[in-house]
Amino acid sequence: MDKLTVTLQLPASILTALGVPESELGRTLCELIAVALYREGRISLGKVAEIVGVPLAEVPDLLARHGLHLSYTADDALADWQALREGHKP
């Protein structure tokens, strides 16, 4: 993934509002952006993992901490199963 460096000027009170130390601000902001984009349907679970820098397996818990839950239907499971049988990625 190509990285983009952004410089922001925020009030110091953002740390209190987010409940994080300054050392975790960058990661927390990336997490909030990724969750918001996922909520809007603009990025995939894999992209959330990439933006936040966590394994894909951790994304459901990350989303749950923000009040989001996966909506993985039986049809989704069937489509994934069929794709795997055919040797394709879902």
N, CA, C and O atoms as a DFTB+ gen file, in Angstrom:
360 C
 N C O
     1  1       0.856      -1.178       0.000
     2  2       0.000       0.000       0.000
     3  2       0.891       1.227       0.000
     4  3       1.806       1.341       0.816
     5  1       0.623       2.137      -0.910
     6  2       1.294       3.423      -0.878
     7  2       0.812       4.181       0.342
     8  3      -0.372       4.156       0.676
     9  1       1.729       4.848       0.996
    10  2       1.379       5.596       2.207
    11  2       1.319       7.079       1.896
    12  3       2.051       7.577       1.041
    13  1       0.454       7.767       2.585
    14  2       0.268       9.199       2.475
    15  2       0.527       9.800       3.843
    16  3      -0.030       9.347       4.842
    17  1       1.361      10.808       3.887
    18  2       1.624      11.497       5.146
    19  2       0.813      12.781       5.170
    20  3       0.864      13.578       4.233
    21  1       0.068      12.973       6.246
    22  2      -0.796      14.132       6.397
    23  2      -0.433      14.840       7.690
    24  3      -0.237      14.199       8.722
    25  1      -0.344      16.145       7.636
    26  2      -0.090      16.941       8.831
    27  2      -1.370      17.672       9.192
    28  3      -1.937      18.391       8.369
    29  1      -1.823      17.487      10.423
    30  2      -3.047      18.120      10.900
    31  2      -2.741      18.989      12.105
    32  3      -1.865      18.673      12.910
    33  1      -3.460      20.070      12.217
    34  2      -3.403      20.868      13.431
    35  2      -4.735      20.683      14.144
    36  3      -5.783      21.127      13.675
    37  1      -4.664      20.016      15.289
    38  2      -5.849      19.711      16.076
    39  2      -5.660      20.271      17.474
    40  3      -4.528      20.387      17.943
    41  1      -6.745      20.619      18.148
    42  2      -6.592      21.060      19.544
    43  2      -6.126      19.885      20.396
    44  3      -6.503      18.740      20.145
    45  1      -5.315      20.169      21.391
    46  2      -4.803      19.123      22.281
    47  2      -5.933      18.362      22.964
    48  3      -5.750      17.217      23.377
    49  1      -7.088      18.985      23.084
    50  2      -8.226      18.338      23.731
    51  2      -8.723      17.116      22.961
    52  3      -9.508      16.331      23.491
    53  1      -8.275      16.947      21.720
    54  2      -8.675      15.767      20.944
    55  2      -8.206      14.490      21.641
    56  3      -8.860      13.451      21.556
    57  1      -7.068      14.579      22.330
    58  2      -6.551      13.405      23.040
    59  2      -7.501      12.982      24.156
    60  3      -7.744      11.792      24.357
    61  1      -8.029      13.953      24.873
    62  2      -8.989      13.658      25.940
    63  2     -10.287      13.122      25.347
    64  3     -10.855      12.149      25.842
    65  1     -10.747      13.773      24.279
    66  2     -12.001      13.346      23.645
    67  2     -11.914      11.917      23.136
    68  3     -12.880      11.159      23.233
    69  1     -10.756      11.545      22.593
    70  2     -10.571      10.193      22.072
    71  2     -10.126       9.213      23.154
    72  3     -10.242       7.999      22.985
    73  1      -9.618       9.740      24.260
    74  2      -9.159       8.876      25.340
    75  2      -7.900       8.108      25.002
    76  3      -7.729       6.963      25.419
    77  1      -7.011       8.749      24.237
    78  2      -5.767       8.084      23.844
    79  2      -4.582       8.997      24.126
    80  3      -4.724      10.220      24.137
    81  1      -3.412       8.402      24.355
    82  2      -2.214       9.227      24.482
    83  2      -1.770       9.705      23.095
    84  3      -2.170       9.143      22.075
    85  1      -0.953      10.731      23.078
    86  2      -0.495      11.296      21.805
    87  2       0.191      10.251      20.927
    88  3       0.087      10.305      19.701
    89  1       0.880       9.318      21.538
    90  2       1.596       8.281      20.787
    91  2       0.655       7.365      19.991
    92  3       1.089       6.715      19.040
    93  1      -0.623       7.310      20.370
    94  2      -1.590       6.447      19.682
    95  2      -2.538       7.231      18.779
    96  3      -3.434       6.647      18.170
    97  1      -2.352       8.535      18.687
    98  2      -3.285       9.368      17.927
    99  2      -3.351       8.975      16.456
   100  3      -4.446       8.845      15.910
   101  1      -2.221       8.785      15.809
   102  2      -2.213       8.436      14.389
   103  2      -2.974       7.158      14.104
   104  3      -3.798       7.108      13.191
   105  1      -2.700       6.128      14.882
   106  2      -3.391       4.849      14.672
   107  2      -4.884       4.980      14.948
   108  3      -5.707       4.417      14.226
   109  1      -5.227       5.721      15.989
   110  2      -6.633       5.897      16.331
   111  2      -7.374       6.631      15.217
   112  3      -8.492       6.257      14.865
   113  1      -6.764       7.662      14.666
   114  2      -7.408       8.391      13.570
   115  2      -7.560       7.508      12.329
   116  3      -8.583       7.563      11.647
   117  1      -6.544       6.699      12.040
   118  2      -6.652       5.756      10.913
   119  2      -7.800       4.778      11.143
   120  3      -8.559       4.473      10.223
   121  1      -7.922       4.288      12.380
   122  2      -8.999       3.358      12.718
   123  2     -10.360       4.018      12.533
   124  3     -11.266       3.419      11.953
   125  1     -10.509       5.235      13.017
   126  2     -11.790       5.939      12.892
   127  2     -12.146       6.198      11.428
   128  3     -13.306       6.075      11.034
   129  1     -11.154       6.554      10.638
   130  2     -11.396       6.783       9.206
   131  2     -11.806       5.488       8.527
   132  3     -12.768       5.463       7.758
   133  1     -11.076       4.403       8.810
   134  2     -11.386       3.115       8.188
   135  2     -12.784       2.634       8.559
   136  3     -13.526       2.151       7.703
   137  1     -13.144       2.765       9.832
   138  2     -14.472       2.335      10.287
   139  2     -15.554       3.173       9.612
   140  3     -16.575       2.637       9.183
   141  1     -15.339       4.471       9.518
   142  2     -16.333       5.342       8.875
   143  2     -16.503       4.976       7.399
   144  3     -17.626       4.924       6.897
   145  1     -15.405       4.725       6.712
   146  2     -15.491       4.359       5.291
   147  2     -16.170       3.000       5.112
   148  3     -16.940       2.811       4.170
   149  1     -15.884       2.047       6.018
   150  2     -16.550       0.745       5.950
   151  2     -18.045       0.898       6.208
   152  3     -18.866       0.293       5.519
   153  1     -18.394       1.714       7.207
   154  2     -19.800       1.947       7.545
   155  2     -20.565       2.492       6.334
   156  3     -21.726       2.146       6.112
   157  1     -19.901       3.339       5.562
   158  2     -20.518       3.927       4.368
   159  2     -20.483       2.986       3.167
   160  3     -21.018       3.317       2.109
   161  1     -19.862       1.818       3.320
   162  2     -19.789       0.861       2.221
   163  2     -18.767       1.228       1.163
   164  3     -18.843       0.754       0.029
   165  1     -17.807       2.072       1.528
   166  2     -16.834       2.552       0.548
   167  2     -15.557       1.732       0.496
   168  3     -14.799       1.827      -0.469
   169  1     -15.307       0.917       1.534
   170  2     -14.135       0.037       1.528
   171  2     -14.521      -1.335       2.063
   172  3     -15.540      -1.496       2.736
   173  1     -13.687      -2.314       1.750
   174  2     -13.915      -3.699       2.165
   175  2     -13.273      -3.982       3.521
   176  3     -12.537      -3.155       4.060
   177  1     -13.563      -5.156       4.056
   178  2     -12.935      -5.595       5.299
   179  2     -11.417      -5.654       5.140
   180  3     -10.678      -5.266       6.045
   181  1     -10.962      -6.133       4.007
   182  2      -9.532      -6.213       3.746
   183  2      -8.871      -4.851       3.750
   184  3      -7.755      -4.698       4.245
   185  1      -9.556      -3.863       3.201
   186  2      -9.016      -2.508       3.181
   187  2      -8.998      -1.924       4.589
   188  3      -8.081      -1.177       4.929
   189  1      -9.994      -2.250       5.416
   190  2      -9.976      -1.821       6.821
   191  2      -8.714      -2.364       7.481
   192  3      -7.996      -1.624       8.153
   193  1      -8.443      -3.648       7.295
   194  2      -7.259      -4.273       7.889
   195  2      -5.989      -3.583       7.408
   196  3      -5.076      -3.330       8.194
   197  1      -5.936      -3.285       6.129
   198  2      -4.756      -2.640       5.552
   199  2      -4.542      -1.236       6.124
   200  3      -3.422      -0.881       6.493
   201  1      -5.593      -0.451       6.197
   202  2      -5.491       0.920       6.700
   203  2      -5.075       0.944       8.162
   204  3      -4.222       1.738       8.559
   205  1      -5.675       0.080       8.953
   206  2      -5.412       0.071      10.392
   207  2      -4.115      -0.675      10.719
   208  3      -3.494      -0.425      11.752
   209  1      -3.712      -1.588       9.838
   210  2      -2.488      -2.344      10.076
   211  2      -2.676      -3.517      11.007
   212  3      -1.822      -3.804      11.845
   213  1      -3.822      -4.207      10.851
   214  2      -4.103      -5.380      11.670
   215  2      -4.419      -6.557      10.750
   216  3      -4.788      -6.356       9.593
   217  1      -4.276      -7.780      11.254
   218  2      -4.683      -8.945      10.460
   219  2      -6.188      -8.911      10.192
   220  3      -6.964      -8.412      11.008
   221  1      -6.583      -9.440       9.056
   222  2      -7.999      -9.475       8.678
   223  2      -8.855     -10.127       9.753
   224  3      -9.996      -9.718       9.967
   225  1      -8.321     -11.132      10.427
   226  2      -9.078     -11.840      11.464
   227  2      -9.461     -10.931      12.631
   228  3     -10.404     -11.239      13.359
   229  1      -8.752      -9.822      12.823
   230  2      -9.051      -8.903      13.926
   231  2     -10.095      -7.848      13.561
   232  3     -10.598      -7.147      14.439
   233  1     -10.421      -7.730      12.286
   234  2     -11.330      -6.668      11.847
   235  2     -12.734      -6.805      12.437
   236  3     -13.294      -5.789      12.848
   237  1     -13.337      -7.986      12.505
   238  2     -14.677      -8.062      13.100
   239  2     -14.727      -7.519      14.529
   240  3     -15.677      -6.826      14.895
   241  1     -13.711      -7.830      15.337
   242  2     -13.678      -7.301      16.708
   243  2     -13.492      -5.789      16.709
   244  3     -14.117      -5.086      17.503
   245  1     -12.643      -5.290      15.828
   246  2     -12.423      -3.851      15.709
   247  2     -13.730      -3.145      15.362
   248  3     -14.077      -2.132      15.968
   249  1     -14.450      -3.687      14.386
   250  2     -15.728      -3.085      13.990
   251  2     -16.741      -3.158      15.129
   252  3     -17.503      -2.216      15.350
   253  1     -16.748      -4.267      15.843
   254  2     -17.690      -4.428      16.958
   255  2     -17.442      -3.388      18.041
   256  3     -18.387      -2.897      18.658
   257  1     -16.171      -3.046      18.279
   258  2     -15.862      -2.016      19.269
   259  2     -16.445      -0.653      18.869
   260  3     -16.616       0.232      19.707
   261  1     -16.741      -0.507      17.591
   262  2     -17.335       0.738      17.087
   263  2     -18.826       0.577      16.782
   264  3     -19.426       1.409      16.102
   265  1     -19.409      -0.505      17.296
   266  2     -20.846      -0.717      17.147
   267  2     -21.277      -1.273      15.808
   268  3     -22.464      -1.251      15.483
   269  1     -20.331      -1.773      15.020
   270  2     -20.662      -2.365      13.719
   271  2     -20.497      -3.875      13.784
   272  3     -19.589      -4.389      14.438
   273  1     -21.376      -4.563      13.107
   274  2     -21.291      -6.010      13.048
   275  2     -21.394      -6.434      11.592
   276  3     -22.067      -5.786      10.791
   277  1     -20.727      -7.520      11.261
   278  2     -20.734      -8.004       9.890
   279  2     -22.115      -8.515       9.523
   280  3     -22.791      -9.160      10.324
   281  1     -22.513      -8.221       8.317
   282  2     -23.774      -8.770       7.814
   283  2     -23.413      -9.771       6.720
   284  3     -23.467      -9.469       5.528
   285  1     -23.048     -10.962       7.161
   286  2     -22.618     -12.023       6.269
   287  2     -23.767     -13.017       6.172
   288  3     -24.041     -13.761       7.114
   289  1     -24.432     -13.021       5.030
   290  2     -25.636     -13.826       4.866
   291  2     -25.309     -15.235       4.392
   292  3     -24.172     -15.539       4.032
   293  1     -26.316     -16.078       4.397
   294  2     -26.167     -17.434       3.878
   295  2     -25.814     -17.392       2.393
   296  3     -25.027     -18.211       1.919
   297  1     -26.388     -16.447       1.663
   298  2     -26.050     -16.300       0.248
   299  2     -24.578     -15.936       0.062
   300  3     -23.927     -16.427      -0.860
   301  1     -24.051     -15.067       0.945
   302  2     -22.631     -14.715       0.893
   303  2     -21.769     -15.955       1.124
   304  3     -20.783     -16.178       0.423
   305  1     -22.152     -16.753       2.112
   306  2     -21.396     -17.968       2.427
   307  2     -21.424     -18.945       1.251
   308  3     -20.402     -19.545       0.916
   309  1     -22.582     -19.103       0.631
   310  2     -22.702     -20.001      -0.515
   311  2     -21.842     -19.517      -1.676
   312  3     -21.166     -20.317      -2.322
   313  1     -21.862     -18.239      -1.941
   314  2     -21.052     -17.682      -3.030
   315  2     -19.562     -17.890      -2.753
   316  3     -18.804     -18.232      -3.660
   317  1     -19.143     -17.684      -1.503
   318  2     -17.745     -17.901      -1.149
   319  2     -17.369     -19.374      -1.287
   320  3     -16.296     -19.700      -1.795
   321  1     -18.240     -20.251      -0.842
   322  2     -17.986     -21.682      -0.921
   323  2     -17.854     -22.114      -2.380
   324  3     -16.951     -22.877      -2.723
   325  1     -18.748     -21.631      -3.237
   326  2     -18.694     -21.970      -4.657
   327  2     -17.420     -21.426      -5.301
   328  3     -16.796     -22.103      -6.118
   329  1     -17.043     -20.230      -4.941
   330  2     -15.815     -19.648      -5.490
   331  2     -14.601     -20.464      -5.066
   332  3     -13.693     -20.692      -5.865
   333  1     -14.584     -20.906      -3.806
   334  2     -13.471     -21.721      -3.333
   335  2     -13.413     -23.061      -4.052
   336  3     -12.328     -23.547      -4.372
   337  1     -14.565     -23.657      -4.308
   338  2     -14.631     -24.938      -5.024
   339  2     -14.085     -24.779      -6.438
   340  3     -13.457     -25.689      -6.980
   341  1     -14.329     -23.620      -7.024
   342  2     -13.879     -23.367      -8.401
   343  2     -12.441     -22.866      -8.441
   344  3     -11.889     -22.623      -9.514
   345  1     -11.833     -22.711      -7.257
   346  2     -10.448     -22.281      -7.210
   347  2     -10.238     -20.794      -7.338
   348  3      -9.144     -20.346      -7.682
   349  1     -11.279     -20.019      -7.065
   350  2     -11.187     -18.558      -7.122
   351  2     -11.271     -17.970      -5.737
   352  3     -11.815     -18.581      -4.817
   353  1     -10.732     -16.785      -5.597
   354  2     -10.879     -16.074      -4.325
   355  2     -12.264     -15.474      -4.286
   356  3     -12.763     -14.995      -5.305
   357  1     -12.908     -15.493      -3.101
   358  2     -14.260     -14.908      -2.985
   359  2     -14.222     -13.389      -3.145
   360  3     -15.262     -12.735      -3.076
